[in-house]
Amino acid sequence: MRFTAIIAAFILPLGGLAHAQLTGAGEAEDVARELEAGTPEDGSADADPWEGFNRAMFELNDTVDGALFVPAAKAYRAVTHKKQRKGIRNFISNLRTPVTFANDILQGEFGRAGNTLGRFAVNSTIGFGGMGDPAERLGMDQHTEDFGQTLAVWGVPSGPYVVLPFFGPSTVRDGLGSAADLAADPAIWVRTEPARYFRYTRTGVGLLSAREPLIEPLADIKADSLDYYASIRSFYLQSRKREIANGRTSFEDLPDIGEFEEFDEFEDELE
């Protein structure tokens, strides 16, 4: 299973999407210069017109992450086994399947919608409620969709890059998409005590489950980057571009940044 949607869904509040498959040296130098200049991959000077505000919010999120979520994620790692953590990630990913299915339909991707529905049926039954991923072994590959991607497919421009307090990096379009995805969550509208506890538990476990495998990779990026904010911004914008283009973040397609080779090991560990 590729660790994609769960990061997008839960790691954003902690400081940003930072996924990369890193190879080659020539491109690495180009991307390193891009990150040093704080310029997104597409070179648009208008991509971050609110940079002053964004940097302040990024610093706030990073402080909260370091003070709260990193220690909690380390404690979570200490009391769970690797296979247990992978099962929890699978389970939370399975919970998001209805959102992916709805956005497959809205994008007119009916074949992918059928694949999504099949995955949900298989993993929710013989996959022990989604803890396992037998659907992958049956040839039903995972992909993710959200309403931000749907808006992009419909031709809605991204708008400026924005970092929101406690909700991390986004764009105006992705922010609207996230609000729509949240509104489409049935658990949000069920006003009962069990539903409330379910929401809190799902959010808390999801945050820990997403943050734990990124403890070292994000720490290394922070240590190695000339500008941590610009690195995360670039990773986020590039990843979203690829998600919109093909329905999933492709590790193979992401740029080559040689000094961040820890992501190669990170991907291997998740498979």
N, C-alpha and C positions, 0 to 999 in steps of 0.2 A: 504494500500500500504506500502510495506517495503521500507524504505529509504536507498537504497543501491547504485545503480549505480550513482545517482546524486552526492553522496559524493565522490565516486571514481573519477568522471569526473572533479569535480570543487573544491573540498577541498584540493587536492594534492598541488596546488600552495601555499596554505596557511599554510602548515606545516605538513600534513599527515593524513592518514586514521586512525581514532581512534574509531572503533566501537567494542562494546563488550556486550554480554549478560552475566551478572555476577550473579552467584549463589554459593553455597557451600563454605566451609572453608578450607578443606584439600588441594584441588587443588589451592586455592588462595595463600596459603603459598608457594607452589612449584613455581607458576608463579611469585610471588613477588620476590623470590630468583633469578629466571631467569632474571627478569627485573633489579634487583640490580646488577647482574653480567654483564648485557649488552649482554646476550646471546639469540639469536633467539630460538623459540620453538623447531626447529629441532636440536638444539645443535651444529650446524656446526660452527666450529671456523673460517672457510673461508668465511662465509656469508658476512662479512663486512671488507674486507681487506683495504678499502679506508677510514677508520673511521676518520682519522684526517681531511681530506678534507670534508667528509660528515658532521662532527660536525660543521665545519665553515659555510658550506652552510645552515645547519639547523638553526644555530643562526641568519644568515642573514634573512632567510625566516620568522623566528619567530619575529624578530624585525619589518620587514615590515608588518607582520600580526597585531601585536599589535599597530603599529602606524597608519595604514591605514585601514585594512579590519575590525578589530573589531569595531572601531568607526563607520565605514560605515554600518556595519551590525546592530549595535544598532540603528542607525538612521532609517534604513530600517524597523526594527521592530516597531519603534515608529510611523511610518506613514502608516502602513498596518495592516490589521486584520489577525488573525490566519488563517481563511478560505481562505483569499486572498493569503497568502503565500503558503498554501498547494496547491492551484490551480496553482500557478506559478511553484512550484516544479513538479507538474504533467505535466504541459505543456512542461517544459524543458526536462523532462524524455521522453516524447512522441517524441520530436525532435530527440532523440538518437535512436529511435526504428529501423530505417534503418541500423544503424551500428550493432545493436544486431542481426537483421535478417541476414545480410551478414555473420556474424561470426557463427551463427547457421548453415548456409549452409556449410561454410568452414569446420566446425567440423563434418559434416555429421549428425547433429541433426535435421532431417527433420520434425519430429513431433513438436519439440520446435520451429522450424522456422514457422510452420503453426500457432502455438499459438501466436507467435510474430506478424505475419501478421494480424491475427484476432484482436489482441489487438489494433494494429495501426488503422485498419479500423473502429472499434467500437469507440474508444476514439477520433478519429479525426472527427467523424460525430456526433453521439448522445452525445459524451463527450465534446462538445463545443470546438473542436479544440485541445483537449487534456487537457483542464483545469480540467475536471472530469475524473473519472476512472470507468465508468460503466462496462468495460470489466472484472474487478476484481469481480464484483458482478455476472457476468455471468459465472464465473468459469475459466476465462482465467488469471491465475496467472502471475504476472510480473517476469521476470528474465532478467539478463543483461549479455552481452558478449562483449568482446573487442578482438583486434587482439593479444594482449599479452596472453590472455587465449588460443586463437587459436594456437599460437606458442607452448604453453605448451602442448596442446593436441597432436600436431604434434611431440612432443618429443624434442623440443629445450630446452636446459638447461637454468636456470634462469640467470646465471652469477652473479657477485657480486651485493650486495645492493649498491645503489648510491642515494645521495640527490643532486638534481640539483637546481641551483639558480632560484627561482621563479616558479619552476615546482615540487618541493617537492620530497618526497621519491619515489623510483622506484627500478627496477633492470635493468640490461642491456637488458634483453629480453622484459620487460615491456616498457622500453624507446623506443625500436624499434617498438613495437606494437602501442604505442601512436602516433608515427610519421606516421605509416601506417593509423591509424584511422583518423588522421588529414588530410592526403592526400586524403582520401576517402570522405571527406566532400564536397559536391557540392558547398556550399557557399564559400569555399576557392578559387575556380577556377573561380567564376563569378566576373568579374572585372567591376562592375557597382557601382554607388553611392548608390543605395538602398541596394545592397548586402553588401557593406562595412559597412553601418549603421546597417544592420541586424547583422553582425558579432560582431560589437562592443557592440550592445545592448544585444545580447544573452550572450556574455561573461560576461559583467558587471552584468546583472541581475542574471545570473547563479552563479556567485561568491557570491553575496549577499544572494541569496536564499539558497545556500549550507552552508554558514558560519553562518547565523543567528541562526538556531536551535542548533548549537554546541558551542555557546558562553560560556554557563555555563559548559557543560561537559568537554570541552578541558581546560578551566580554572581550574576546579577541578583536572583533571589529572595532570596538570602542578604543582599545589600546593601540591598534595599528592605523586607524584612520587619521588623516590630517584634519578632517572635519567630520565628526560623528554625525551631526545633524544632516549634512549634505550627503553622506553615505546612505543613511536610512531613507532620505528623500528619494535619492536616485534608485535604490533597490525597490522602494514602493512603487514608483512610477513605472519602472521597467516591468515589474512583476504584474501590475494591473494591465499594462499594455498586452502582455502575453496571455493573460487570463482572458481578456476580451477577444483576442484573436483566435484562440483555440479551445477555450473552455476550461483550461487548467494551466497552472503555472508549470512550464516546462523547465526543469532544471538544466537540461541539455542546451536549451536556447539562451539561457541567461549569459551575461557577458563574462569574460575571463578576467578575474582579478586575482593574480597569483598569490598575493600575500594573505588571502583569505581561504587557504586550502582546507581549513577546518571544516568547511561545509561539505567537502567530499566525504570526510569521515562521518559527519553527521548524517548524510543521506544513507550511507552504507549501514549505519547502526539501526536505522528505522525500517530497513527492509527485512 
